[in-house]
């Protein structure tokens, strides 16, 4: 989030200085993301009865709760969120009356639901985007006697996401803890591209999400004694 966008919650809470308030209003006119967040969060803000005279709640509380949720939306770890949630609930119980804690909980729940809805909406938009095959890479057996063993790899793009899809045919059956491991080679260095086991017909498929800007020169697949290889330890089966 850009620095100007960081003023969204204090703006809604009316906690900005006059100069900051005016500057953010100019920013809000041109920032589509802030406009959307402002509409959703301000509706929640004004819908909840924090001004009830029977409940003593610090004026900054709503802003603190919003900051908590807003910070979570920048995180991806479920454990981090659950730990923060547990700490927040403990704080509510120790510092506020049951009624106050209920109202704060309602605010937190409402904003969290909005955040989840936004994520789901973005996921639906991504799913509706067409899938484009950018590159097709044939994989040939290193042992020429295994004439049926082969594969093909695709680099596919959907929206801003790129994936490597590897499909293989007629691979020898693995035994025990053995797995097949995909390696991506770039400037002589190998990077783990995932593991898989073929089915009873020797067919298998693997999907690997490529990091932004990630490229490679070649693909190799080896049979490894287990799933713990950081570098190839077994025989190479196919390669590009």
Helices and strands as residue ranges (DSSP letters): G 4-7, H 8-12, H 18-30, H 32-47, H 61-73, H 78-95, H 98-128, E 131-141, E 150-158, E 161-169, E 179-186, E 189-196, E 204-210, E 218-224, E 236-239
